[in-house]
């Protein structure tokens, strides 16, 4: 399936507003066409792909003055910012589609819950797979591997789009929806053993079992991860931006 054939193409280009007007509306706020996750859940925010000054003002109203937020959007160049906004860090990414990835259960994978949150924070803090905040684990299902009782690898779900409630409207009436696989990380001591691949398959299998499609994002510079995901059956669909911005101070 090419992106032009995908009925969810428009929302996958701009996933944050779709997530926050759909299944994950309890995890953030929407004002006009701007949306942002709660800052303890995820740093992501979204705007129309061609935002107006009013859109930027709405996003600023959703944030504290002088705070940082990551604007997620399709494209290969940073956004053009209005006066008062600051680009703190440029971050180029890619979006990959898992329509051809059925996933696979793994008897060694363990479900992670509230009792594991400290271990999940410790592992992500050391491996830096992407943003991990105090409430990130609330966004979806997380699984991992333990060695001698210690969490050594994990993966889980982050953004979800449709079909729950407002999600069907956000996706133009399309049912089925997509879920993003995220927080894929392995303790350096245990890398090279295929643990990440196994956990991505476990998470993908759970997504597919719900009648949804897995997608994921990776750094455009992380060639190793992109090769792994391609080998698993993910296809690279588009360039994405995850640009860290500072909001106006007044």
HELIX and SHEET records of a PDB file:
HELIX    1   1 UNK A    3  UNK A    5  5                                   3    
HELIX    2   2 UNK A    9  UNK A   12  1                                   4    
HELIX    3   3 UNK A   15  UNK A   20  1                                   6    
HELIX    4   4 UNK A   25  UNK A   27  5                                   3    
HELIX    5   5 UNK A   53  UNK A   62  1                                  10    
HELIX    6   6 UNK A  114  UNK A  116  5                                   3    
HELIX    7   7 UNK A  117  UNK A  127  1                                  11    
HELIX    8   8 UNK A  136  UNK A  139  5                                   4    
HELIX    9   9 UNK A  166  UNK A  170  1                                   5    
HELIX   10  10 UNK A  188  UNK A  190  5                                   3    
HELIX   11  11 UNK A  195  UNK A  209  1                                  15    
HELIX   12  12 UNK A  223  UNK A  232  1                                  10    
SHEET    1   A 6 UNK A  28  UNK A  31  0                                        
SHEET    2   A 6 UNK A  34  UNK A  37 -1                                        
SHEET    3   A 6 UNK A  44  UNK A  46 -1                                        
SHEET    4   A 6 UNK A  68  UNK A  74  1                                        
SHEET    5   A 6 UNK A 235  UNK A 246 -1                                        
SHEET    6   A 6 UNK A  86  UNK A  89 -1                                        
SHEET    1   B11 UNK A  28  UNK A  31  0                                        
SHEET    2   B11 UNK A  34  UNK A  37 -1                                        
SHEET    3   B11 UNK A  44  UNK A  46 -1                                        
SHEET    4   B11 UNK A  68  UNK A  74  1                                        
SHEET    5   B11 UNK A 235  UNK A 246 -1                                        
SHEET    6   B11 UNK A  92  UNK A  97 -1                                        
SHEET    7   B11 UNK A 213  UNK A 219 -1                                        
SHEET    8   B11 UNK A 178  UNK A 186  1                                        
SHEET    9   B11 UNK A 150  UNK A 161 -1                                        
SHEET   10   B11 UNK A 142  UNK A 147 -1                                        
SHEET   11   B11 UNK A 110  UNK A 112 -1                                        
END                                                                             
